[in-house]
């Protein structure tokens, strides 16, 4: 089991956001966390990353990019751990052909092929989000944790992104705002409401109307 929590209270800054959380996520699962904004999805993802982040890529809600650096350089940061300091500094000054060749197919798939050497500060919000996704794909690992990674993408682009993540990572855990897309993409839905897990079931057994209660006051 890659991720496991047993009857834990989760929060930050001394405050509790989620109470009595017990979940286990196994290798090969595609899990969608759904629920209202502010329900605690980001808190849960943050705890999983803190506890099990050793070989896990993270796509944060705020892209975490260096705006003055190019798309290439921001994506390359996902592979800093694979190389020595001298090689990383070399790529900062003169992007090496091998690294450009490694990154180009990722950006082309995500619709950023013409932005490779454009500073990320000049990109739209959706393009910045896709740069952060490309960085996670280059980083790789056993699993990816994503906080609303397709919130700024249309349906077509969202499916391209989700397919790329599924092909790169054996295990995928994403907070998602689009319930229909969550049902289509995931193998398991975890619904969060009122400070706890209100639903945890295989996606194939659920319908959109069956999730509406998560969004009612």
C-alpha angles and dihedrals in degrees: 000000000000099000127026134170124174120201094319133162110224131196145107139249091026093302125115117228101167126031132203096001116181119172139144123196118194132204112279098027124129105207127188119199109207135179141101122316107275094023092122105266093128091048091054093048091048092053092048090051093047093049102037106019097120096102099009128107119219129210104193124203089241102055095228094217130157098239096202092056126078128256088255094055094046091051092044088060087075089069101043090109091062097060141049124257094257094055092046091051090048090056090049090059101030117015106224119235092236092055093045089051090050094049101038097074090052095052092043091054090050094048096254099107094119092047100057096117098028116113109255090230087071094055129096119253092259092050091050090051091052090049089057090048091051089051090055091047091052090047092053124176141153094299144005127221114200130186107208093322095173099040092111097043133089121239095269095048091044091057091048090052095046091048091051092050092048092051093048101042128046091207125037127186115180136172104223133189096191106078095189091053090046091055091047096047107036135070092206136030124208112191119201123201138151094006098308148062107287097175138017115173144131110281091229090065095053138078132198092252089051089062097047092095089068089067100044120101 
